[in-house]
Amino acid sequence: MNTFPKGFKSCSINAGIKDHTLDFTILFSDVRASAAAMFTKNQFCGAPIVIGKESVADGYLQAIAVNSKNANVATGNKGLEDARKVTEAVAQELAIHSNDVLPSSTGIIGVPLPVEKILTAIPGLKNQLKEDGLEESAKAIMTTDTYPKFRTRQVGSITISAMAKGSGMIEPNMATMLSYILTDAAIEPPLLQKMLKRAVDVSFNSVSVDGDTSTSDTVVIMANGLAGDVDLVEFESVLTNLCIDLAKEIARDGEGATKLVEVQVTGADDDVIAKKIGKSIINSPLVKTAIFGEDPNWGRIMSTIGNSTDKVNTEAVSVSFADVYVFKNGAPTEDKRAELEEYLKNNEVLIRISLGDGPGTSTVWGCDLSYDYVKINGEYTT
């Protein structure tokens, strides 16, 4: 049985936004909590992003209200008004200030939020809040995800619980898809923000399914302090590993995906170049389709490396699939087609790229590109 952070409760319901599955959830802290967040850089960000930035600006939150099935994006002033109405209704139900409620939405873009359905469903939800409902909340935030993504970790007497959703339109830019992290540790907001940024940079910002930065990307952490102080170094390490774990699950559950792809880049001039090359590999349709088809066409990787930056010494490059080298120190190895064909049957594929002896490194995660990805997105609104 999972242990959950002290002082947090949640409830999840079906408000009838699109179908009969869970589509609305509230995450609530008994006390105001230190808070930090990161959001999408997409200029067509959702209305909840605008309000969420205002809510978390002072470094404190007490509740997060999330709806799935509708992103409330590209909905004009009406979308902003609707998001505020939901925020205010949740605050009234919970008897807290509306500035302490962060709204969040995910789903179809450009369709007005069925706000009356949500507003009708909110009264009475305070009585439905429960201490063991976080895993149910992880289900309520799903859209095309095939399974909920939820993890809990301990740091001494401190507990961290985190959930995430994301399956398509995944290419975060200083944010994540949707992820909510709750902890009973006592950490001041400025430090919490720094920790979150560092953790996100090597986790959610290092994953891509299809290269499209969502309009609704949000990651939020609330720390209510009810379990006391924590070793900050250990806490950040556990937080980072937790985020990496969830990021990998998002890549693994990419729309139509059959394989998780990990790309490790070393020897670059700096970490930025290493990540740029790694992202280029996992975003290349040619590479992704070859991996789906289990086709050992490693030349596509070489082409992508050469096209992703002008800071590559081609004579120093080495590439391997796990321990099977196809290119070493600027030259191809002996034919490894049979070994590669066998390796590519695995549901996890590791590609290692060495660019020389520079200090820059990066690990990124993605997935293959299957027929089902086209089918899922070709029928998304219907």
QUIJOSUL-V702417 format. One record per backbone hydrogen bond with DSSP energy under -0.5 kcal/mol. CO is the residue of the C=O (numbers start at 0). NH is the residue of the N-H. If there is no record, write none. Layout:
CO;NH / CO;NH
//
This chain:
4;7 / 6;29 / 8;27 / 9;129 / 10;25 / 12;14 / 12;22 / 12;23 / 22;67 / 23;12 / 24;65 / 25;10 / 26;63 / 27;8 / 32;60 / 33;222 / 35;220 / 37;218 / 42;44 / 45;48 / 45;49 / 46;50 / 47;51 / 48;52 / 49;53 / 50;54 / 51;55 / 52;56 / 53;56 / 55;58 / 58;34 / 60;32 / 61;28 / 62;101 / 63;26 / 63;65 / 64;103 / 65;24 / 66;105 / 68;107 / 69;105 / 71;46 / 72;109 / 74;78 / 75;78 / 75;79 / 76;80 / 77;81 / 78;82 / 79;83 / 80;84 / 81;85 / 82;86 / 83;87 / 84;88 / 85;89 / 86;90 / 87;91 / 88;92 / 89;93 / 90;94 / 90;95 / 91;94 / 96;99 / 97;100 / 99;61 / 99;62 / 100;102 / 101;64 / 103;66 / 105;69 / 107;70 / 107;71 / 112;114 / 113;116 / 113;117 / 114;118 / 115;119 / 116;120 / 117;121 / 118;122 / 121;124 / 123;126 / 124;127 / 124;128 / 125;128 / 129;9 / 129;132 / 132;136 / 133;137 / 134;138 / 135;139 / 136;140 / 138;141 / 147;149 / 148;163 / 150;161 / 152;159 / 154;157 / 157;154 / 158;183 / 159;152 / 160;181 / 161;150 / 162;179 / 163;148 / 164;177 / 166;254 / 167;166 / 168;170 / 168;213 / 169;208 / 169;209 / 169;210 / 176;217 / 177;164 / 178;219 / 179;162 / 180;221 / 181;160 / 182;223 / 183;226 / 184;186 / 184;224 / 187;191 / 188;192 / 189;193 / 190;194 / 191;195 / 192;196 / 193;197 / 194;198 / 195;199 / 196;200 / 197;201 / 199;202 / 199;204 / 202;205 / 203;206 / 205;364 / 206;171 / 210;212 / 211;213 / 214;45 / 216;39 / 217;178 / 218;37 / 219;180 / 220;35 / 221;182 / 222;33 / 224;227 / 227;185 / 229;231 / 230;234 / 231;235 / 232;236 / 233;237 / 234;238 / 235;239 / 236;240 / 237;241 / 238;242 / 239;243 / 240;244 / 241;245 / 242;246 / 243;247 / 244;248 / 245;249 / 246;250 / 247;251 / 248;252 / 250;253 / 253;256 / 258;367 / 259;348 / 260;365 / 261;263 / 261;350 / 262;264 / 262;363 / 263;352 / 264;361 / 265;354 / 266;357 / 267;359 / 269;273 / 270;274 / 271;275 / 272;276 / 273;277 / 274;278 / 275;279 / 276;280 / 277;281 / 278;282 / 279;283 / 280;283 / 282;284 / 283;287 / 284;288 / 285;289 / 286;290 / 287;291 / 287;368 / 288;292 / 289;294 / 290;293 / 293;295 / 294;296 / 295;297 / 296;299 / 297;300 / 297;301 / 298;302 / 299;303 / 300;304 / 301;305 / 302;306 / 303;307 / 304;307 / 304;308 / 311;313 / 312;315 / 313;316 / 316;329 / 317;353 / 318;325 / 318;326 / 319;321 / 319;351 / 320;323 / 322;324 / 323;320 / 325;332 / 326;318 / 327;330 / 330;327 / 335;339 / 336;340 / 337;341 / 338;342 / 339;343 / 341;344 / 342;345 / 346;259 / 348;261 / 348;350 / 349;321 / 349;351 / 350;263 / 351;319 / 352;265 / 353;317 / 357;266 / 359;267 / 361;264 / 363;262 / 364;207 / 365;260 / 367;369 / 369;372 / 369;373 / 370;374 / 371;375 / 372;376 / 373;377 / 374;378 / 376;379 / 378;381
//
